[in-house]
């Protein structure tokens, strides 16, 4: 799945500009524009804000088809729980580490 295309599609389906998405998500327009300009993926906390603006869950965001069910394994739940206990700085460090693999 192309995360940036999914954000663009959801935004356009609602008839929103990048500015409107920034207003609804609490992110700056420059942040959102930079993702598309530099082809950079948003962090999980930023993606959560985007999903909140669209009034969908993260799992709904990643569904390939509307009627598809998302199943999260026990290992994935454990990973999410550990991730959510980290500070924002620790989350960023972990993401950078994982991207370097």
C-alpha positions in Angstrom: 0.0 0.0 0.0 1.2 3.5 -0.8 0.5 5.5 2.4 0.8 8.9 0.7 -1.6 7.9 -2.1 -4.1 6.6 0.6 -3.9 10.0 2.4 -4.4 11.8 -0.9 -7.3 9.6 -1.9 -9.1 10.0 1.5 -8.5 13.8 1.4 -9.9 14.1 -2.1 -12.9 11.9 -1.4 -13.8 14.5 1.2 -13.1 17.4 -1.0 -10.5 18.7 1.4 -7.4 20.7 0.6 -4.1 20.0 2.3 -4.8 23.1 4.4 -8.2 21.7 5.5 -6.5 18.3 6.4 -3.9 20.2 8.4 -6.6 22.1 10.3 -8.6 19.0 11.1 -5.6 16.9 12.1 -3.6 19.5 14.1 -0.6 19.0 11.9 1.0 21.9 10.0 0.3 22.2 6.3 4.1 22.4 5.7 4.5 19.0 7.4 1.8 17.4 5.2 3.2 19.1 2.0 6.7 17.9 2.9 5.6 14.3 3.0 4.4 14.5 -0.6 7.3 16.7 -1.8 10.0 14.5 -0.4 8.1 11.2 -0.6 8.6 10.7 3.2 6.2 8.6 5.2 4.5 10.1 8.2 5.3 8.9 11.7 2.8 6.7 13.5 1.7 9.5 15.8 1.2 11.8 12.7 -0.7 9.0 10.9 -2.9 8.6 14.0 -3.8 12.3 13.8 -4.5 12.0 10.1 -6.8 9.0 10.8 -8.5 10.9 13.5 -9.2 13.8 11.1 -10.7 11.3 8.6 -12.6 9.7 11.5 -11.1 6.2 10.8 -8.9 3.9 12.8 -5.4 3.0 11.8 -6.5 -0.5 10.8 -9.2 1.0 8.6 -6.6 3.2 7.0 -4.6 0.1 6.0 -7.5 -1.9 4.6 -7.0 -2.6 0.9 -10.7 -3.1 0.4 -13.7 -1.7 2.4 -15.1 -5.1 3.3 -11.7 -6.6 4.3 -11.1 -7.6 7.9 -7.9 -6.8 9.6 -6.5 -9.4 12.0 -3.7 -8.4 14.4 -1.6 -11.2 15.8 -0.7 -11.5 19.4 2.9 -10.5 18.6 1.7 -7.4 16.8 -0.5 -6.4 19.7 2.5 -6.8 22.0 4.6 -4.6 19.7 1.9 -1.9 19.6 1.6 -2.0 23.4 5.4 -1.6 23.9 5.5 1.2 21.2 2.7 3.1 23.0 4.6 3.1 26.2 7.5 4.9 24.7 8.0 8.6 24.8 7.6 10.5 21.5 11.4 10.8 21.2 11.8 7.1 21.8 9.1 6.3 19.2 11.0 8.4 16.7 14.3 6.7 17.5 12.7 3.3 17.1 11.2 4.2 13.8 14.5 5.5 12.5 16.2 2.3 13.7 13.6 0.1 11.9 13.9 2.1 8.7 17.6 1.5 8.8 17.2 -2.3 8.7 
